Amino acid sequence: MKKWRIAVLCSCFILTGCSVSIDPADEEASYYPETFNEWQQLQVHEKEQELKEQQVHKPEEAVPLIEPQPGQELFYLALGDSLTRGIGDEENRYGWTGRLAEQMRAWPTITNVELDNRGKNGRRSDQLLKLLEKGHYDDQLAKADLLSISIGGNDVMKVIKKDLFSLNTTKPFDEELEAYRERYEDILAYIRAHNADAPLIILGFYNPFTLITDQQNDFNEVMDRFNSVMEAQALQDVNACFVPVEDLFLTNDDLVYHTDFFHPNAQGYDNMTNRAIVTLELCNIQEMSDGQIGFERMMTGE
């Protein structure tokens, strides 16, 4: 744990909030995924590649896929931290949540999406839970047709900032993980008590320290365990979908980081939005929403 402390400390002094994740999938053809998350990532990569190939080989004439249908108004409530808020997005489009809402407006089953973004930079799971228990979002939860949540990165950062110079083991993270697991379960239980059916997007973490140190093995392992808590909750909820994003931020080759080298920039949020859409299709959000949210396009090659 010692090898990455100094690099992490520098980031801690600069930043006040984040959401992070790790669990890169091995894409070798002979690799057999051991967890649902790894299987899901392989499916996502295959779908993304298929979409890229379709964009390269567009048909000369667009072919109608479905008949026009009356669309519906969609109320989308986004809860969480800096990733929900869209910190680092130089285009000021509320990060991936705003982009998702924009793209959904073009889908034939939807006429309009009203995004209520309640993300706040630096927010931890205990703070979100207190707001929920005070009834702060009860009205919004009750009428939401779509929900998303990103929370927990600042729980990890709190441990780092508090115990950085005494982190000889992962014990402080282990203790925080158990408390986080209980809070996360309580958060989702509260959400479902007020809205049992709306599709719920659970956004995973990424590891921002990959850019400033090569010694991340211990930290990756810690982040992976927090990710697993979210994944497990998604698996227990038939209308929830876990969206992994850690592999999108392993490097900055595609210039996906904001100038703070911690949060995504506009390109990073574009990539997260595409990942969310592909993953939601794999999770069959159309069935989750009883057909209210569909992925069909009016024309191919759009």
KOLSE-241935 format. One record per residue (C-alpha): x, y, z; chain. Coordinates in Angstrom, 2 decimals, m for minus. Example, Ala and Ser with C-alpha at 12.3 -4.5 7.8 and 13.67 -1.06 7.14 Angstrom:
KOLSE-241935
<domi><east>12.30</east><north>m4.50</north><up>7.80</up><ch>A</ch></domi>
<domi><east>13.67</east><north>m1.06</north><up>7.14</up><ch>A</ch></domi>
END
This chain:
KOLSE-241935
<domi><east>0.00</east><north>0.00</north><up>0.00</up><ch>A</ch></domi>
<domi><east>2.95</east><north>2.36</north><up>0.55</up><ch>A</ch></domi>
<domi><east>3.94</east><north>2.70</north><up>m3.11</up><ch>A</ch></domi>
<domi><east>0.94</east><north>4.70</north><up>m4.24</up><ch>A</ch></domi>
<domi><east>0.44</east><north>6.94</north><up>m1.18</up><ch>A</ch></domi>
<domi><east>2.28</east><north>10.03</north><up>m2.37</up><ch>A</ch></domi>
<domi><east>0.53</east><north>10.10</north><up>m5.74</up><ch>A</ch></domi>
<domi><east>m2.84</east><north>9.61</north><up>m4.08</up><ch>A</ch></domi>
<domi><east>m2.08</east><north>12.31</north><up>m1.51</up><ch>A</ch></domi>
<domi><east>m1.47</east><north>14.86</north><up>m4.27</up><ch>A</ch></domi>
<domi><east>m4.89</east><north>14.11</north><up>m5.74</up><ch>A</ch></domi>
<domi><east>m6.59</east><north>14.28</north><up>m2.34</up><ch>A</ch></domi>
<domi><east>m5.35</east><north>17.82</north><up>m1.74</up><ch>A</ch></domi>
<domi><east>m6.70</east><north>18.96</north><up>m5.12</up><ch>A</ch></domi>
<domi><east>m10.07</east><north>17.24</north><up>m5.20</up><ch>A</ch></domi>
<domi><east>m13.15</east><north>17.40</north><up>m3.03</up><ch>A</ch></domi>
<domi><east>m15.28</east><north>14.68</north><up>m4.61</up><ch>A</ch></domi>
<domi><east>m15.23</east><north>11.76</north><up>m7.00</up><ch>A</ch></domi>
<domi><east>m16.70</east><north>8.48</north><up>m8.08</up><ch>A</ch></domi>
<domi><east>m14.29</east><north>5.69</north><up>m8.96</up><ch>A</ch></domi>
<domi><east>m14.23</east><north>2.03</north><up>m10.09</up><ch>A</ch></domi>
<domi><east>m12.05</east><north>m0.86</north><up>m11.29</up><ch>A</ch></domi>
<domi><east>m12.39</east><north>m4.39</north><up>m12.63</up><ch>A</ch></domi>
<domi><east>m10.99</east><north>m4.54</north><up>m16.17</up><ch>A</ch></domi>
<domi><east>m12.10</east><north>m7.59</north><up>m18.13</up><ch>A</ch></domi>
<domi><east>m9.65</east><north>m9.76</north><up>m20.07</up><ch>A</ch></domi>
<domi><east>m10.92</east><north>m9.88</north><up>m23.65</up><ch>A</ch></domi>
<domi><east>m8.84</east><north>m12.82</north><up>m24.89</up><ch>A</ch></domi>
<domi><east>m10.96</east><north>m15.22</north><up>m26.91</up><ch>A</ch></domi>
<domi><east>m10.07</east><north>m18.11</north><up>m24.62</up><ch>A</ch></domi>
<domi><east>m11.00</east><north>m16.25</north><up>m21.46</up><ch>A</ch></domi>
<domi><east>m14.02</east><north>m17.55</north><up>m19.56</up><ch>A</ch></domi>
<domi><east>m15.65</east><north>m14.94</north><up>m17.27</up><ch>A</ch></domi>
<domi><east>m15.91</east><north>m15.99</north><up>m13.64</up><ch>A</ch></domi>
<domi><east>m18.43</east><north>m13.37</north><up>m12.51</up><ch>A</ch></domi>
<domi><east>m21.60</east><north>m11.83</north><up>m13.91</up><ch>A</ch></domi>
<domi><east>m19.86</east><north>m8.47</north><up>m14.10</up><ch>A</ch></domi>
<domi><east>m17.06</east><north>m9.87</north><up>m16.26</up><ch>A</ch></domi>
<domi><east>m19.58</east><north>m11.64</north><up>m18.51</up><ch>A</ch></domi>
<domi><east>m21.57</east><north>m8.44</north><up>m18.80</up><ch>A</ch></domi>
<domi><east>m18.48</east><north>m6.47</north><up>m19.79</up><ch>A</ch></domi>
<domi><east>m17.62</east><north>m8.96</north><up>m22.52</up><ch>A</ch></domi>
<domi><east>m21.16</east><north>m8.67</north><up>m23.87</up><ch>A</ch></domi>
<domi><east>m20.92</east><north>m4.88</north><up>m23.76</up><ch>A</ch></domi>
<domi><east>m17.64</east><north>m4.84</north><up>m25.69</up><ch>A</ch></domi>
<domi><east>m19.08</east><north>m7.16</north><up>m28.33</up><ch>A</ch></domi>
<domi><east>m22.16</east><north>m4.96</north><up>m28.71</up><ch>A</ch></domi>
<domi><east>m20.06</east><north>m1.80</north><up>m28.95</up><ch>A</ch></domi>
<domi><east>m17.89</east><north>m3.37</north><up>m31.64</up><ch>A</ch></domi>
<domi><east>m20.98</east><north>m4.45</north><up>m33.54</up><ch>A</ch></domi>
<domi><east>m22.35</east><north>m0.90</north><up>m33.42</up><ch>A</ch></domi>
<domi><east>m19.04</east><north>0.51</north><up>m34.67</up><ch>A</ch></domi>
<domi><east>m19.05</east><north>m1.90</north><up>m37.61</up><ch>A</ch></domi>
<domi><east>m22.62</east><north>m0.94</north><up>m38.43</up><ch>A</ch></domi>
<domi><east>m21.65</east><north>2.73</north><up>m38.47</up><ch>A</ch></domi>
<domi><east>m18.82</east><north>2.00</north><up>m40.90</up><ch>A</ch></domi>
<domi><east>m21.06</east><north>m0.02</north><up>m43.24</up><ch>A</ch></domi>
<domi><east>m24.18</east><north>2.14</north><up>m43.32</up><ch>A</ch></domi>
<domi><east>m26.78</east><north>1.26</north><up>m45.96</up><ch>A</ch></domi>
<domi><east>m27.28</east><north>3.75</north><up>m48.77</up><ch>A</ch></domi>
<domi><east>m30.98</east><north>4.04</north><up>m48.05</up><ch>A</ch></domi>
<domi><east>m32.57</east><north>4.06</north><up>m44.63</up><ch>A</ch></domi>
<domi><east>m35.07</east><north>1.25</north><up>m44.06</up><ch>A</ch></domi>
<domi><east>m37.98</east><north>1.78</north><up>m41.66</up><ch>A</ch></domi>
<domi><east>m37.74</east><north>m0.62</north><up>m38.72</up><ch>A</ch></domi>
<domi><east>m40.99</east><north>0.17</north><up>m36.93</up><ch>A</ch></domi>
<domi><east>m44.13</east><north>2.16</north><up>m37.52</up><ch>A</ch></domi>
<domi><east>m44.29</east><north>5.54</north><up>m35.77</up><ch>A</ch></domi>
<domi><east>m45.89</east><north>5.22</north><up>m32.34</up><ch>A</ch></domi>
<domi><east>m47.09</east><north>7.89</north><up>m29.90</up><ch>A</ch></domi>
<domi><east>m44.29</east><north>8.67</north><up>m27.47</up><ch>A</ch></domi>
<domi><east>m44.44</east><north>9.21</north><up>m23.72</up><ch>A</ch></domi>
<domi><east>m43.18</east><north>11.81</north><up>m21.29</up><ch>A</ch></domi>
<domi><east>m40.39</east><north>10.40</north><up>m19.14</up><ch>A</ch></domi>
<domi><east>m39.31</east><north>11.71</north><up>m15.72</up><ch>A</ch></domi>
<domi><east>m35.69</east><north>10.77</north><up>m14.99</up><ch>A</ch></domi>
<domi><east>m34.35</east><north>11.22</north><up>m11.44</up><ch>A</ch></domi>
<domi><east>m30.56</east><north>11.03</north><up>m11.06</up><ch>A</ch></domi>
<domi><east>m29.14</east><north>10.69</north><up>m7.53</up><ch>A</ch></domi>
<domi><east>m25.50</east><north>10.70</north><up>m6.47</up><ch>A</ch></domi>
<domi><east>m22.17</east><north>12.46</north><up>m6.44</up><ch>A</ch></domi>
<domi><east>m19.88</east><north>14.28</north><up>m8.88</up><ch>A</ch></domi>
<domi><east>m20.36</east><north>11.73</north><up>m11.66</up><ch>A</ch></domi>
<domi><east>m24.11</east><north>12.24</north><up>m11.50</up><ch>A</ch></domi>
<domi><east>m23.66</east><north>16.00</north><up>m11.45</up><ch>A</ch></domi>
<domi><east>m21.28</east><north>15.93</north><up>m14.39</up><ch>A</ch></domi>
<domi><east>m18.26</east><north>17.58</north><up>m12.78</up><ch>A</ch></domi>
<domi><east>m15.53</east><north>18.05</north><up>m15.39</up><ch>A</ch></domi>
<domi><east>m17.94</east><north>18.32</north><up>m18.33</up><ch>A</ch></domi>
<domi><east>m16.73</east><north>21.42</north><up>m20.14</up><ch>A</ch></domi>
<domi><east>m19.89</east><north>21.36</north><up>m22.26</up><ch>A</ch></domi>
<domi><east>m22.07</east><north>21.76</north><up>m19.14</up><ch>A</ch></domi>
<domi><east>m24.50</east><north>19.03</north><up>m20.20</up><ch>A</ch></domi>
<domi><east>m24.74</east><north>17.32</north><up>m16.80</up><ch>A</ch></domi>
<domi><east>m22.27</east><north>14.62</north><up>m17.81</up><ch>A</ch></domi>
<domi><east>m23.64</east><north>11.23</north><up>m18.79</up><ch>A</ch></domi>
<domi><east>m27.09</east><north>11.80</north><up>m17.26</up><ch>A</ch></domi>
<domi><east>m27.76</east><north>14.83</north><up>m19.46</up><ch>A</ch></domi>
<domi><east>m26.44</east><north>13.07</north><up>m22.55</up><ch>A</ch></domi>
<domi><east>m28.56</east><north>10.01</north><up>m21.84</up><ch>A</ch></domi>
<domi><east>m31.65</east><north>12.19</north><up>m21.50</up><ch>A</ch></domi>
<domi><east>m30.81</east><north>13.93</north><up>m24.79</up><ch>A</ch></domi>
<domi><east>m30.40</east><north>10.67</north><up>m26.66</up><ch>A</ch></domi>
<domi><east>m33.57</east><north>9.16</north><up>m25.23</up><ch>A</ch></domi>
<domi><east>m35.62</east><north>12.06</north><up>m26.58</up><ch>A</ch></domi>
<domi><east>m34.90</east><north>10.75</north><up>m30.09</up><ch>A</ch></domi>
<domi><east>m36.25</east><north>7.28</north><up>m29.34</up><ch>A</ch></domi>
<domi><east>m39.67</east><north>6.58</north><up>m30.86</up><ch>A</ch></domi>
<domi><east>m41.29</east><north>5.50</north><up>m27.60</up><ch>A</ch></domi>
<domi><east>m40.43</east><north>8.84</north><up>m25.93</up><ch>A</ch></domi>
<domi><east>m41.55</east><north>12.38</north><up>m26.74</up><ch>A</ch></domi>
<domi><east>m39.66</east><north>14.14</north><up>m23.97</up><ch>A</ch></domi>
<domi><east>m37.36</east><north>13.42</north><up>m21.03</up><ch>A</ch></domi>
<domi><east>m37.37</east><north>15.64</north><up>m17.96</up><ch>A</ch></domi>
<domi><east>m34.08</east><north>15.21</north><up>m16.12</up><ch>A</ch></domi>
<domi><east>m34.02</east><north>16.03</north><up>m12.41</up><ch>A</ch></domi>
<domi><east>m30.30</east><north>15.85</north><up>m11.60</up><ch>A</ch></domi>
<domi><east>m29.69</east><north>15.78</north><up>m7.83</up><ch>A</ch></domi>
<domi><east>m25.98</east><north>14.93</north><up>m7.93</up><ch>A</ch></domi>
<domi><east>m23.56</east><north>16.87</north><up>m5.73</up><ch>A</ch></domi>
<domi><east>m19.79</east><north>16.96</north><up>m5.81</up><ch>A</ch></domi>
<domi><east>m18.26</east><north>15.22</north><up>m2.78</up><ch>A</ch></domi>
<domi><east>m21.44</east><north>13.50</north><up>m1.62</up><ch>A</ch></domi>
<domi><east>m21.01</east><north>10.24</north><up>0.32</up><ch>A</ch></domi>
<domi><east>m23.43</east><north>7.37</north><up>0.82</up><ch>A</ch></domi>
<domi><east>m24.16</east><north>8.33</north><up>4.44</up><ch>A</ch></domi>
<domi><east>m25.14</east><north>11.84</north><up>3.32</up><ch>A</ch></domi>
<domi><east>m27.42</east><north>10.56</north><up>0.58</up><ch>A</ch></domi>
<domi><east>m29.06</east><north>8.11</north><up>2.98</up><ch>A</ch></domi>
<domi><east>m29.80</east><north>10.91</north><up>5.46</up><ch>A</ch></domi>
<domi><east>m31.40</east><north>13.00</north><up>2.73</up><ch>A</ch></domi>
<domi><east>m33.57</east><north>10.07</north><up>1.70</up><ch>A</ch></domi>
<domi><east>m34.63</east><north>9.27</north><up>5.26</up><ch>A</ch></domi>
<domi><east>m35.64</east><north>12.90</north><up>5.75</up><ch>A</ch></domi>
<domi><east>m37.99</east><north>12.50</north><up>2.79</up><ch>A</ch></domi>
<domi><east>m35.99</east><north>14.95</north><up>0.71</up><ch>A</ch></domi>
<domi><east>m36.69</east><north>13.14</north><up>m2.58</up><ch>A</ch></domi>
<domi><east>m39.96</east><north>11.36</north><up>m1.81</up><ch>A</ch></domi>
<domi><east>m42.05</east><north>13.23</north><up>m4.39</up><ch>A</ch></domi>
<domi><east>m39.45</east><north>12.81</north><up>m7.12</up><ch>A</ch></domi>
<domi><east>m38.99</east><north>9.12</north><up>m6.36</up><ch>A</ch></domi>
<domi><east>m42.71</east><north>8.46</north><up>m6.52</up><ch>A</ch></domi>
<domi><east>m43.13</east><north>9.91</north><up>m10.02</up><ch>A</ch></domi>
<domi><east>m39.83</east><north>8.76</north><up>m11.56</up><ch>A</ch></domi>
<domi><east>m40.03</east><north>6.63</north><up>m14.71</up><ch>A</ch></domi>
<domi><east>m36.25</east><north>6.12</north><up>m14.70</up><ch>A</ch></domi>
<domi><east>m33.72</east><north>6.26</north><up>m11.86</up><ch>A</ch></domi>
<domi><east>m29.94</east><north>6.29</north><up>m11.67</up><ch>A</ch></domi>
<domi><east>m27.43</east><north>6.37</north><up>m8.84</up><ch>A</ch></domi>
<domi><east>m23.68</east><north>6.85</north><up>m8.51</up><ch>A</ch></domi>
<domi><east>m22.45</east><north>6.90</north><up>m4.92</up><ch>A</ch></domi>
<domi><east>m19.50</east><north>5.55</north><up>m2.94</up><ch>A</ch></domi>
<domi><east>m16.38</east><north>7.02</north><up>m4.48</up><ch>A</ch></domi>
<domi><east>m16.22</east><north>9.67</north><up>m1.79</up><ch>A</ch></domi>
<domi><east>m16.63</east><north>6.99</north><up>0.89</up><ch>A</ch></domi>
<domi><east>m13.35</east><north>5.52</north><up>m0.32</up><ch>A</ch></domi>
<domi><east>m11.70</east><north>8.93</north><up>m0.57</up><ch>A</ch></domi>
<domi><east>m12.69</east><north>9.67</north><up>3.01</up><ch>A</ch></domi>
<domi><east>m10.64</east><north>6.69</north><up>4.18</up><ch>A</ch></domi>
<domi><east>m7.68</east><north>7.75</north><up>2.03</up><ch>A</ch></domi>
<domi><east>m7.71</east><north>11.31</north><up>3.31</up><ch>A</ch></domi>
<domi><east>m8.05</east><north>10.21</north><up>6.94</up><ch>A</ch></domi>
<domi><east>m5.57</east><north>7.34</north><up>7.08</up><ch>A</ch></domi>
<domi><east>m3.22</east><north>7.88</north><up>4.14</up><ch>A</ch></domi>
<domi><east>0.01</east><north>7.75</north><up>6.17</up><ch>A</ch></domi>
<domi><east>m1.08</east><north>4.71</north><up>8.18</up><ch>A</ch></domi>
<domi><east>m2.42</east><north>2.59</north><up>5.34</up><ch>A</ch></domi>
<domi><east>m0.09</east><north>m0.36</north><up>5.73</up><ch>A</ch></domi>
<domi><east>m2.99</east><north>m2.77</north><up>5.17</up><ch>A</ch></domi>
<domi><east>m6.42</east><north>m2.70</north><up>3.60</up><ch>A</ch></domi>
<domi><east>m8.11</east><north>m3.01</north><up>7.00</up><ch>A</ch></domi>
<domi><east>m9.47</east><north>0.59</north><up>7.04</up><ch>A</ch></domi>
<domi><east>m11.05</east><north>m0.04</north><up>3.63</up><ch>A</ch></domi>
<domi><east>m12.44</east><north>m3.38</north><up>4.79</up><ch>A</ch></domi>
<domi><east>m14.15</east><north>m1.71</north><up>7.71</up><ch>A</ch></domi>
<domi><east>m15.56</east><north>1.04</north><up>5.52</up><ch>A</ch></domi>
<domi><east>m16.72</east><north>m1.53</north><up>2.97</up><ch>A</ch></domi>
<domi><east>m18.98</east><north>m3.27</north><up>5.49</up><ch>A</ch></domi>
<domi><east>m20.50</east><north>0.03</north><up>6.57</up><ch>A</ch></domi>
<domi><east>m20.93</east><north>1.03</north><up>2.93</up><ch>A</ch></domi>
<domi><east>m22.64</east><north>m2.28</north><up>2.13</up><ch>A</ch></domi>
<domi><east>m25.25</east><north>m1.66</north><up>4.82</up><ch>A</ch></domi>
<domi><east>m25.82</east><north>1.94</north><up>3.74</up><ch>A</ch></domi>
<domi><east>m26.10</east><north>0.97</north><up>0.08</up><ch>A</ch></domi>
<domi><east>m28.66</east><north>m1.70</north><up>0.89</up><ch>A</ch></domi>
<domi><east>m30.63</east><north>0.86</north><up>2.94</up><ch>A</ch></domi>
<domi><east>m30.46</east><north>3.41</north><up>0.11</up><ch>A</ch></domi>
<domi><east>m31.82</east><north>0.99</north><up>m2.47</up><ch>A</ch></domi>
<domi><east>m34.44</east><north>m0.33</north><up>m0.04</up><ch>A</ch></domi>
<domi><east>m35.67</east><north>3.21</north><up>0.53</up><ch>A</ch></domi>
<domi><east>m35.77</east><north>3.90</north><up>m3.19</up><ch>A</ch></domi>
<domi><east>m37.76</east><north>0.75</north><up>m3.86</up><ch>A</ch></domi>
<domi><east>m40.14</east><north>1.44</north><up>m0.98</up><ch>A</ch></domi>
<domi><east>m41.13</east><north>4.64</north><up>m2.80</up><ch>A</ch></domi>
<domi><east>m40.82</east><north>3.36</north><up>m6.36</up><ch>A</ch></domi>
<domi><east>m40.85</east><north>m0.39</north><up>m6.82</up><ch>A</ch></domi>
<domi><east>m40.86</east><north>m0.63</north><up>m10.61</up><ch>A</ch></domi>
<domi><east>m38.86</east><north>2.11</north><up>m12.35</up><ch>A</ch></domi>
<domi><east>m35.69</east><north>0.88</north><up>m14.08</up><ch>A</ch></domi>
<domi><east>m32.66</east><north>1.71</north><up>m11.93</up><ch>A</ch></domi>
<domi><east>m29.22</east><north>2.39</north><up>m13.43</up><ch>A</ch></domi>
<domi><east>m26.39</east><north>1.62</north><up>m10.99</up><ch>A</ch></domi>
<domi><east>m23.18</east><north>3.24</north><up>m12.20</up><ch>A</ch></domi>
<domi><east>m19.90</east><north>1.57</north><up>m11.25</up><ch>A</ch></domi>
<domi><east>m16.55</east><north>3.08</north><up>m10.22</up><ch>A</ch></domi>
<domi><east>m13.35</east><north>3.72</north><up>m12.14</up><ch>A</ch></domi>
<domi><east>m9.84</east><north>4.13</north><up>m10.75</up><ch>A</ch></domi>
<domi><east>m8.46</east><north>7.64</north><up>m11.45</up><ch>A</ch></domi>
<domi><east>m5.05</east><north>6.83</north><up>m9.99</up><ch>A</ch></domi>
<domi><east>m4.06</east><north>4.77</north><up>m13.03</up><ch>A</ch></domi>
<domi><east>m2.74</east><north>7.97</north><up>m14.60</up><ch>A</ch></domi>
<domi><east>m0.39</east><north>8.97</north><up>m11.77</up><ch>A</ch></domi>
<domi><east>1.05</east><north>5.70</north><up>m10.50</up><ch>A</ch></domi>
<domi><east>1.74</east><north>2.21</north><up>m11.80</up><ch>A</ch></domi>
<domi><east>1.47</east><north>0.77</north><up>m8.30</up><ch>A</ch></domi>
<domi><east>m2.30</east><north>0.39</north><up>m8.06</up><ch>A</ch></domi>
<domi><east>m2.79</east><north>m3.32</north><up>m7.41</up><ch>A</ch></domi>
<domi><east>m3.87</east><north>m2.90</north><up>m3.79</up><ch>A</ch></domi>
<domi><east>m6.09</east><north>0.03</north><up>m4.61</up><ch>A</ch></domi>
<domi><east>m7.63</east><north>m1.73</north><up>m7.60</up><ch>A</ch></domi>
<domi><east>m8.52</east><north>m4.63</north><up>m5.35</up><ch>A</ch></domi>
<domi><east>m10.18</east><north>m2.30</north><up>m2.87</up><ch>A</ch></domi>
<domi><east>m12.21</east><north>m0.56</north><up>m5.55</up><ch>A</ch></domi>
<domi><east>m13.22</east><north>m3.88</north><up>m7.07</up><ch>A</ch></domi>
<domi><east>m14.75</east><north>m4.95</north><up>m3.76</up><ch>A</ch></domi>
<domi><east>m16.82</east><north>m1.76</north><up>m3.57</up><ch>A</ch></domi>
<domi><east>m17.91</east><north>m2.36</north><up>m7.14</up><ch>A</ch></domi>
<domi><east>m18.99</east><north>m5.86</north><up>m6.18</up><ch>A</ch></domi>
<domi><east>m21.38</east><north>m4.45</north><up>m3.58</up><ch>A</ch></domi>
<domi><east>m23.17</east><north>m2.48</north><up>m6.28</up><ch>A</ch></domi>
<domi><east>m23.16</east><north>m5.40</north><up>m8.70</up><ch>A</ch></domi>
<domi><east>m24.65</east><north>m7.71</north><up>m6.08</up><ch>A</ch></domi>
<domi><east>m27.47</east><north>m5.26</north><up>m5.37</up><ch>A</ch></domi>
<domi><east>m28.23</east><north>m4.97</north><up>m9.08</up><ch>A</ch></domi>
<domi><east>m28.46</east><north>m8.74</north><up>m9.38</up><ch>A</ch></domi>
<domi><east>m31.03</east><north>m8.84</north><up>m6.56</up><ch>A</ch></domi>
<domi><east>m33.26</east><north>m6.24</north><up>m8.23</up><ch>A</ch></domi>
<domi><east>m34.98</east><north>m7.44</north><up>m11.39</up><ch>A</ch></domi>
<domi><east>m35.38</east><north>m3.85</north><up>m12.58</up><ch>A</ch></domi>
<domi><east>m31.80</east><north>m2.71</north><up>m11.89</up><ch>A</ch></domi>
<domi><east>m28.85</east><north>m2.65</north><up>m14.27</up><ch>A</ch></domi>
<domi><east>m25.20</east><north>m2.36</north><up>m13.24</up><ch>A</ch></domi>
<domi><east>m23.15</east><north>m0.29</north><up>m15.72</up><ch>A</ch></domi>
<domi><east>m19.37</east><north>m0.90</north><up>m15.51</up><ch>A</ch></domi>
<domi><east>m17.17</east><north>1.98</north><up>m16.69</up><ch>A</ch></domi>
<domi><east>m13.72</east><north>1.18</north><up>m15.23</up><ch>A</ch></domi>
<domi><east>m12.20</east><north>0.11</north><up>m18.56</up><ch>A</ch></domi>
<domi><east>m13.11</east><north>3.44</north><up>m20.12</up><ch>A</ch></domi>
<domi><east>m10.61</east><north>5.28</north><up>m17.92</up><ch>A</ch></domi>
<domi><east>m7.59</east><north>3.00</north><up>m17.73</up><ch>A</ch></domi>
<domi><east>m5.56</east><north>5.47</north><up>m19.81</up><ch>A</ch></domi>
<domi><east>m5.95</east><north>8.97</north><up>m21.17</up><ch>A</ch></domi>
<domi><east>m5.02</east><north>7.99</north><up>m24.73</up><ch>A</ch></domi>
<domi><east>m8.44</east><north>9.13</north><up>m25.96</up><ch>A</ch></domi>
<domi><east>m8.34</east><north>12.30</north><up>m23.80</up><ch>A</ch></domi>
<domi><east>m11.22</east><north>11.24</north><up>m21.55</up><ch>A</ch></domi>
<domi><east>m10.11</east><north>13.05</north><up>m18.39</up><ch>A</ch></domi>
<domi><east>m10.83</east><north>16.59</north><up>m17.25</up><ch>A</ch></domi>
<domi><east>m7.84</east><north>18.84</north><up>m16.51</up><ch>A</ch></domi>
<domi><east>m7.99</east><north>17.74</north><up>m12.86</up><ch>A</ch></domi>
<domi><east>m7.05</east><north>14.22</north><up>m14.13</up><ch>A</ch></domi>
<domi><east>m9.71</east><north>12.82</north><up>m11.86</up><ch>A</ch></domi>
<domi><east>m13.15</east><north>13.46</north><up>m13.35</up><ch>A</ch></domi>
<domi><east>m14.22</east><north>12.72</north><up>m16.92</up><ch>A</ch></domi>
<domi><east>m14.30</east><north>15.45</north><up>m19.54</up><ch>A</ch></domi>
<domi><east>m16.94</east><north>15.76</north><up>m22.27</up><ch>A</ch></domi>
<domi><east>m15.41</east><north>12.88</north><up>m24.25</up><ch>A</ch></domi>
<domi><east>m15.29</east><north>10.74</north><up>m21.12</up><ch>A</ch></domi>
<domi><east>m18.97</east><north>11.39</north><up>m20.45</up><ch>A</ch></domi>
<domi><east>m19.78</east><north>10.64</north><up>m24.09</up><ch>A</ch></domi>
<domi><east>m18.14</east><north>7.23</north><up>m23.67</up><ch>A</ch></domi>
<domi><east>m20.00</east><north>6.62</north><up>m20.40</up><ch>A</ch></domi>
<domi><east>m23.31</east><north>7.47</north><up>m22.09</up><ch>A</ch></domi>
<domi><east>m22.66</east><north>5.02</north><up>m24.92</up><ch>A</ch></domi>
<domi><east>m21.72</east><north>2.35</north><up>m22.38</up><ch>A</ch></domi>
<domi><east>m24.92</east><north>3.00</north><up>m20.42</up><ch>A</ch></domi>
<domi><east>m27.09</east><north>2.67</north><up>m23.53</up><ch>A</ch></domi>
<domi><east>m25.44</east><north>m0.55</north><up>m24.67</up><ch>A</ch></domi>
<domi><east>m25.63</east><north>m2.06</north><up>m21.18</up><ch>A</ch></domi>
<domi><east>m29.26</east><north>m1.07</north><up>m20.69</up><ch>A</ch></domi>
<domi><east>m30.14</east><north>m2.84</north><up>m23.90</up><ch>A</ch></domi>
<domi><east>m28.35</east><north>m5.96</north><up>m22.65</up><ch>A</ch></domi>
<domi><east>m30.27</east><north>m5.68</north><up>m19.39</up><ch>A</ch></domi>
<domi><east>m33.50</east><north>m5.51</north><up>m21.44</up><ch>A</ch></domi>
<domi><east>m34.70</east><north>m2.17</north><up>m20.13</up><ch>A</ch></domi>
<domi><east>m37.60</east><north>m2.35</north><up>m22.56</up><ch>A</ch></domi>
<domi><east>m39.03</east><north>m5.25</north><up>m20.56</up><ch>A</ch></domi>
<domi><east>m38.14</east><north>m3.57</north><up>m17.26</up><ch>A</ch></domi>
<domi><east>m40.14</east><north>m0.49</north><up>m18.26</up><ch>A</ch></domi>
<domi><east>m43.07</east><north>m2.44</north><up>m19.74</up><ch>A</ch></domi>
<domi><east>m42.22</east><north>m1.04</north><up>m23.17</up><ch>A</ch></domi>
<domi><east>m42.09</east><north>2.59</north><up>m22.03</up><ch>A</ch></domi>
<domi><east>m38.36</east><north>2.79</north><up>m22.82</up><ch>A</ch></domi>
<domi><east>m37.43</east><north>1.18</north><up>m26.14</up><ch>A</ch></domi>
<domi><east>m34.27</east><north>1.14</north><up>m28.22</up><ch>A</ch></domi>
<domi><east>m35.76</east><north>0.86</north><up>m31.69</up><ch>A</ch></domi>
<domi><east>m34.82</east><north>3.55</north><up>m34.16</up><ch>A</ch></domi>
<domi><east>m37.26</east><north>4.83</north><up>m36.75</up><ch>A</ch></domi>
<domi><east>m34.65</east><north>4.40</north><up>m39.46</up><ch>A</ch></domi>
<domi><east>m31.40</east><north>2.50</north><up>m39.73</up><ch>A</ch></domi>
<domi><east>m28.18</east><north>4.42</north><up>m40.24</up><ch>A</ch></domi>
<domi><east>m29.31</east><north>7.40</north><up>m38.16</up><ch>A</ch></domi>
END
